[in-house]
Amino acid sequence: MLLLAQAAPADVPLRGLDAIREGNGVAITITGLLIVFVALTAVSLFIGALPRLLNALGPYLPEIESHHDQPANNGRGSKSPPAAGTDPRLIAAIGWAMHNRRPPK
């Protein structure tokens, strides 16, 4: 019993270009290339239009607050000048002691 998609059995198996031609290999290849080309084109057009789309949707999207929104001088690593009368050597000694107290990695 043969199905519609099956070819009649051949005495000699097909090889090379004959097998590609008999199995519609060229049409399948062109179809695959077109699918990939259309998908990549759609992705690149979406990426290109994204800034304009976000500008248009900006008034409707909520602002999200996170720790990244804080000013740079408001965190643990702020560079504030030492208090007046503090010896810089004392600060260096405290830093060295804290560094040596850390457990080894």
Protein Blocks (a to p, Z undefined) as FASTA:
>chain_A
ZZfkbccddfbdcehjllmmmnommmmmmmmmmmmmmmmmmmmmmmmmmmmmmmmmmmmp
ccdddfklpcfklmmklccdddehiafklmmmmmmmmmmmpccZZ
